[in-house]
């Protein structure tokens, strides 16, 4: 499925953001969501915003559909798992996800580009807490996520 010119531009991110090379940090195998080679599930790009937090722009494709015309909750949770976990890695923490809570706010229409914003909110011992939200580019919040990450032992 081809993206519209508008969707292609929306995936580019903001001018003030810098591209983030996720495969260079974690390798190709970790990218369960963004590693989709068909392009019918997800298309995504990673960035760092002006505060150096990880941001993702994601297009939810036709095979992510759950309720008619909208993304399946499992596809939204999978995106949260990858992006929030990767935010911890991008902040310098080698982690696995220990607990992920996703609160769904609105139905997320498929075939649109959305944004995931992240924030590493605390680090206590081996515990790294990351918060995030998925929203439309005009601000409608579709889901909030809280991710408790556990630092891997050496």
ChimeraX attribute file (.defattr): number of C-alpha atoms within 10 A of each C-alpha:
attribute: neighborCount
match mode: 1-to-1
recipient: residues
	/A:1	10
	/A:2	8
	/A:3	16
	/A:4	11
	/A:5	8
	/A:6	10
	/A:7	16
	/A:8	14
	/A:9	12
	/A:10	18
	/A:11	20
	/A:12	16
	/A:13	20
	/A:14	14
	/A:15	7
	/A:16	9
	/A:17	18
	/A:18	16
	/A:19	16
	/A:20	17
	/A:21	14
	/A:22	19
	/A:23	13
	/A:24	8
	/A:25	13
	/A:26	14
	/A:27	10
	/A:28	12
	/A:29	8
	/A:30	14
	/A:31	15
	/A:32	12
	/A:33	18
	/A:34	21
	/A:35	16
	/A:36	13
	/A:37	10
	/A:38	9
	/A:39	18
	/A:40	16
	/A:41	21
	/A:42	23
	/A:43	21
	/A:44	20
	/A:45	18
	/A:46	24
	/A:47	22
	/A:48	22
	/A:49	20
	/A:50	11
	/A:51	8
	/A:52	13
	/A:53	17
	/A:54	28
	/A:55	26
	/A:56	26
	/A:57	23
	/A:58	23
	/A:59	26
	/A:60	27
	/A:61	21
	/A:62	18
	/A:63	15
	/A:64	22
	/A:65	20
	/A:66	16
	/A:67	13
	/A:68	9
	/A:69	14
	/A:70	19
	/A:71	21
	/A:72	19
	/A:73	19
	/A:74	12
	/A:75	18
	/A:76	19
	/A:77	19
	/A:78	14
	/A:79	22
	/A:80	28
	/A:81	22
	/A:82	16
	/A:83	25
	/A:84	31
	/A:85	28
	/A:86	26
	/A:87	24
	/A:88	29
	/A:89	19
	/A:90	20
	/A:91	14
	/A:92	10
	/A:93	19
	/A:94	19
	/A:95	19
	/A:96	17
	/A:97	19
	/A:98	13
	/A:99	12
	/A:100	18
	/A:101	14
	/A:102	19
	/A:103	13
	/A:104	17
	/A:105	13
	/A:106	12
	/A:107	16
	/A:108	26
	/A:109	22
	/A:110	23
	/A:111	24
	/A:112	18
	/A:113	24
	/A:114	27
	/A:115	25
	/A:116	24
	/A:117	23
	/A:118	26
	/A:119	20
	/A:120	19
	/A:121	12
	/A:122	12
	/A:123	16
	/A:124	8
	/A:125	8
	/A:126	13
	/A:127	17
	/A:128	24
	/A:129	20
	/A:130	23
	/A:131	22
	/A:132	23
	/A:133	21
	/A:134	26
	/A:135	21
	/A:136	16
	/A:137	14
	/A:138	8
	/A:139	10
	/A:140	13
	/A:141	19
	/A:142	19
	/A:143	21
	/A:144	19
	/A:145	21
	/A:146	21
	/A:147	23
	/A:148	22
	/A:149	24
	/A:150	22
	/A:151	19
	/A:152	11
	/A:153	7
	/A:154	4
